[in-house]
Amino acid sequence: QVQLVESGGGLVQAGGSLRLSCAASGRTFSNFAMGWFRQAPGKEREFVSAISWSGARTVYADSVKGRLTISRDNAKNTVYLQMNGLKPEDTAVYYCAAALTDATKPGEYNYWGQGTQVTVSS
């Protein structure tokens, strides 16, 4: 089992920044690829970004490229999502997730956090 706890969400004006964190406990964190997803009201959960177990490989949804940056610190069992240039359409609940292999689809992830709300005002 892996327990994931997100933090860092909040209310920010358009153009602002937030840094989300996801702390992991349980099984060895460095065994897992990590991802961030988001879900807005009335919409399906969508992929945002993912990072390989070593951090050497990252991938982003087109909608966030150049604005969001994923990173991880295996010594701290934590994955981060630095969010710059936020837009109202980024408003959603953001979830981190752990997978046994590099993945971009929700069904490929084995463990999920409870989510953290990000609200961007215009």
C-alpha positions in Angstrom: 0.0 0.0 0.0 1.0 3.6 -0.7 -0.7 6.5 1.1 -0.6 9.8 -0.7 -1.4 13.2 0.8 -1.6 16.4 -1.3 -1.2 19.9 0.0 -0.6 23.4 -1.3 -3.9 24.1 -3.1 -5.8 27.3 -2.6 -7.3 30.4 -4.2 -5.1 32.5 -6.5 -5.6 35.2 -9.1 -5.1 34.6 -12.7 -1.4 34.8 -13.6 -0.4 33.7 -10.1 1.5 30.6 -8.9 1.0 27.7 -6.5 3.2 24.8 -5.6 1.4 21.5 -4.9 3.1 18.8 -2.9 2.2 15.1 -2.5 3.8 13.2 0.4 4.0 9.5 0.1 4.3 6.8 2.8 4.1 3.1 2.8 6.0 1.2 0.1 9.2 2.4 -1.4 8.5 5.7 -3.1 11.2 5.4 -5.7 9.6 2.3 -7.0 6.8 4.3 -8.4 6.2 6.6 -11.3 4.1 9.6 -10.1 1.4 11.6 -11.8 -0.9 14.6 -11.3 -4.4 14.6 -12.5 -7.2 17.2 -12.1 -11.0 17.1 -12.2 -13.2 20.1 -12.6 -16.9 20.0 -11.7 -18.9 18.1 -14.3 -15.9 17.0 -16.1 -13.9 13.8 -16.3 -10.6 13.4 -14.5 -7.8 14.5 -16.8 -4.1 13.9 -17.0 -1.8 16.9 -16.1 1.7 15.6 -15.8 3.8 12.5 -14.9 7.4 11.8 -13.9 9.3 8.6 -14.0 10.7 6.9 -10.8 14.1 8.5 -11.2 12.8 11.9 -12.4 14.6 11.5 -15.7 11.4 11.5 -17.8 8.5 13.9 -17.6 5.4 14.4 -19.7 2.8 17.1 -19.7 -0.7 17.7 -21.1 -0.6 20.2 -23.9 -2.8 22.5 -21.9 -0.2 23.0 -19.2 3.1 22.8 -21.1 5.4 25.7 -20.3 3.4 26.7 -17.2 3.5 23.7 -14.9 6.6 21.7 -13.8 6.6 18.4 -12.1 9.5 17.2 -10.0 10.2 14.7 -7.2 12.5 14.3 -4.3 12.9 10.6 -3.5 14.8 11.3 -0.3 11.7 13.2 1.0 9.1 10.8 -0.6 7.5 13.8 -2.2 6.4 14.8 -5.7 5.7 18.5 -6.6 3.8 20.4 -9.1 4.9 24.0 -9.6 2.1 25.9 -11.2 2.9 29.3 -12.8 0.8 31.5 -15.1 -2.4 30.0 -13.7 -5.6 30.5 -15.6 -9.3 30.2 -14.5 -9.5 27.0 -16.6 -6.9 25.4 -14.3 -9.5 25.5 -11.5 -10.1 21.9 -10.4 -9.3 19.4 -7.7 -5.8 18.1 -8.2 -4.9 14.6 -7.4 -1.5 12.9 -7.2 -1.2 9.2 -8.0 1.4 6.4 -8.1 1.9 3.8 -10.8 4.2 0.9 -11.1 5.2 2.0 -14.6 5.3 5.3 -16.6 1.6 6.1 -17.3 -0.7 8.9 -18.4 -4.2 7.2 -18.0 -6.0 7.2 -14.7 -6.7 3.4 -15.0 -2.9 2.8 -15.0 -2.4 4.2 -11.6 -2.5 2.1 -8.5 -2.8 4.6 -5.7 -4.5 8.0 -5.3 -4.5 10.9 -2.9 -7.6 12.6 -1.7 -7.1 15.7 -3.8 -6.5 19.4 -3.1 -8.6 22.2 -4.5 -7.1 24.8 -6.8 -9.2 27.8 -7.6 -8.1 30.5 -10.0 -10.0 33.7 -10.1 -10.2 36.0 -13.2 
